Amino acid sequence: MLSAALVTSPLVTTLATGPFSDHFSGGYGGPGWWFLLIPLFWIAVFALLFTFMFRRRRDAITRWKSEHSPRRGAEKTLAERYANGDIDEVEYRARLEVLRANSGD
């Protein structure tokens, strides 16, 4: 049988309640591996935002260049002349073919 002095000693009490005190008192064991998920999440969010913004900008620049190319301007002028009746359909198609052949696209 254990003596009363041994049962009430601080060492026995600490050893007996140690695992429970950490669990119930919110013992701090460090942030854990999941702590890395927070910065990785934000890095992924910013990477996606920058990727989509860069893609939209690149597409807008490509679209602007195609709309303002010299070939496009020449075709537009030719179409306006055909619409105004300055040239007939045969001449319009012949000139359009020459424009497209010389553009290199």
Wavefront OBJ file of the C-alpha trace (Angstrom):
o trace
v 0.000 0.000 0.000
v 1.202 3.496 -0.803
v 1.811 5.925 1.940
v -0.210 9.128 2.104
v 2.934 11.236 1.656
v 3.759 9.488 -1.611
v 0.235 9.826 -3.042
v 0.062 13.557 -2.331
v 3.575 14.384 -3.487
v 3.838 16.897 -6.350
v 5.862 14.445 -8.436
v 3.139 11.781 -8.440
v 0.445 14.357 -9.086
v 2.379 15.809 -12.024
v 3.108 12.415 -13.532
v -0.499 11.302 -13.146
v -2.102 14.457 -14.567
v 0.573 15.481 -17.088
v -1.009 14.017 -20.228
v -4.437 15.368 -19.278
v -3.227 18.846 -18.411
v -1.713 19.333 -21.859
v -4.876 18.129 -23.507
v -7.356 20.155 -21.478
v -5.330 23.303 -20.876
v -4.486 23.798 -24.551
v -0.828 22.955 -24.266
v 1.157 24.588 -27.033
v 3.030 22.058 -29.079
v 3.823 24.350 -31.998
v 1.790 25.244 -35.057
v 2.031 21.853 -36.711
v 2.454 20.983 -40.364
v -0.917 22.495 -41.395
v 0.491 25.945 -40.703
v 2.217 25.760 -44.114
v -1.161 25.533 -45.843
v -2.002 29.170 -45.073
v 0.897 30.775 -46.996
v 0.622 28.156 -49.744
v -3.058 29.026 -50.167
v -2.317 32.746 -50.530
v 0.575 32.106 -52.897
v -1.777 30.035 -55.071
v -4.472 32.738 -54.977
v -2.034 35.471 -56.064
v -0.482 33.242 -58.733
v -3.921 32.566 -60.216
v -4.855 36.252 -60.131
v -1.639 37.316 -61.835
v -1.977 34.535 -64.413
v -5.521 35.534 -65.360
v -4.672 39.241 -65.405
v -1.611 38.621 -67.596
v -3.619 36.419 -69.969
v -6.387 39.046 -70.309
v -3.819 41.751 -70.983
v -1.989 39.615 -73.542
v -5.257 38.758 -75.317
v -6.286 42.426 -75.369
v -2.945 43.439 -76.870
v -3.166 40.691 -79.499
v -6.732 41.699 -80.376
v -5.741 45.379 -80.625
v -2.794 44.559 -82.883
v -4.954 42.458 -85.193
v -7.607 45.202 -85.413
v -5.074 47.944 -86.104
v -2.791 46.093 -88.491
v -1.998 47.694 -91.859
v -3.606 44.774 -93.674
v -6.829 45.258 -91.757
v -6.846 48.956 -92.606
v -6.262 48.230 -96.295
v -9.064 45.659 -96.359
v -11.390 48.100 -94.633
v -10.606 50.828 -97.157
v -11.134 48.387 -100.020
v -14.469 47.277 -98.548
v -15.568 50.919 -98.210
v -14.688 51.619 -101.853
v -16.671 48.551 -102.928
v -19.630 49.615 -100.759
v -19.564 53.123 -102.248
v -19.589 51.701 -105.764
v -16.123 52.995 -106.715
v -15.042 49.481 -107.767
v -16.987 46.454 -108.937
v -16.989 42.965 -107.394
v -14.388 41.500 -109.742
v -11.905 44.280 -108.987
v -12.704 44.062 -105.240
v -11.999 40.322 -105.120
v -8.841 40.664 -107.203
v -7.429 43.403 -104.986
v -8.455 41.558 -101.820
v -6.643 38.463 -103.050
v -3.515 40.521 -103.750
v -3.682 42.097 -100.277
v -3.999 38.753 -98.551
v -1.244 37.155 -100.661
v 1.225 39.963 -99.881
v 0.452 40.227 -96.162
v 2.481 37.136 -95.242
v -0.090 35.829 -92.719
l 1 2 3 4 5 6 7 8 9 10 11 12 13 14 15 16 17 18 19 20 21 22 23 24 25 26 27 28 29 30 31 32 33 34 35 36 37 38 39 40 41 42 43 44 45 46 47 48 49 50 51 52 53 54 55 56 57 58 59 60 61 62 63 64 65 66 67 68 69 70 71 72 73 74 75 76 77 78 79 80 81 82 83 84 85 86 87 88 89 90 91 92 93 94 95 96 97 98 99 100 101 102 103 104 105
